[in-house]
């Protein structure tokens, strides 16, 4: 019966490793959520109007919105 203890020990190690990996993954997910919530918007709410040397507004492109 001494030979039966090895598979149980191996299963226990694998389960512990799985739980640790799952906990690390949850921690990384929570960290990403905090970073996402704390970051300001990348672009301003309204487009920035640029002017040429004559004082005329430059046309807006697709990426300005």
C-alpha positions as CSV (number, residue, x, y, z in Angstrom):
1,X,0.0,0.0,0.0
2,X,3.0,2.3,0.3
3,X,3.0,2.8,-3.5
4,X,-0.4,4.4,-3.5
5,X,0.7,7.6,-1.7
6,X,2.7,9.0,-4.6
7,X,-0.2,9.7,-7.0
8,X,-2.2,11.5,-4.2
9,X,0.9,13.6,-3.4
10,X,1.3,14.5,-7.1
11,X,-2.4,15.4,-7.4
12,X,-2.1,17.6,-4.3
13,X,0.9,19.4,-5.8
14,X,-0.8,19.9,-9.2
15,X,-4.0,21.2,-7.4
16,X,-1.9,23.6,-5.3
17,X,-0.1,24.9,-8.4
18,X,-3.4,25.3,-10.2
19,X,-4.9,27.3,-7.3
20,X,-1.8,29.6,-7.1
21,X,-1.9,30.2,-10.8
22,X,-5.6,31.1,-10.6
23,X,-5.0,33.5,-7.7
24,X,-2.1,35.2,-9.6
25,X,-4.4,35.5,-12.6
26,X,-7.1,37.1,-10.5
27,X,-4.6,39.5,-9.0
28,X,-3.4,40.6,-12.5
29,X,-7.0,41.1,-13.6
30,X,-7.7,43.3,-10.6
31,X,-4.6,45.3,-11.2
32,X,-5.5,45.9,-14.9
33,X,-8.9,47.0,-13.8
34,X,-7.5,49.5,-11.3
35,X,-5.1,50.8,-14.0
36,X,-7.9,51.1,-16.5
37,X,-10.1,53.0,-14.1
38,X,-7.3,55.4,-13.0
39,X,-6.2,56.4,-16.6
40,X,-7.7,59.6,-18.0
41,X,-9.2,59.6,-21.5
42,X,-6.5,59.6,-24.1
43,X,-8.2,62.2,-26.3
44,X,-10.0,65.4,-25.4
45,X,-13.8,65.4,-25.6
46,X,-13.9,67.9,-28.4
47,X,-11.5,68.0,-31.4
48,X,-8.6,70.4,-31.4
49,X,-8.9,73.0,-34.2
50,X,-5.6,73.8,-35.8
51,X,-5.1,76.9,-37.9
52,X,-2.8,77.5,-40.9
53,X,-0.5,80.6,-41.3
54,X,-3.4,82.7,-42.7
55,X,-5.6,82.0,-39.7
56,X,-7.9,79.7,-41.5
57,X,-8.9,76.5,-39.7
58,X,-7.5,73.3,-41.1
59,X,-9.9,70.6,-42.2
60,X,-10.6,67.8,-39.6
61,X,-9.6,64.3,-40.4
62,X,-11.1,61.0,-39.4
63,X,-8.6,60.6,-36.5
64,X,-9.6,63.9,-34.9
65,X,-12.8,62.3,-33.5
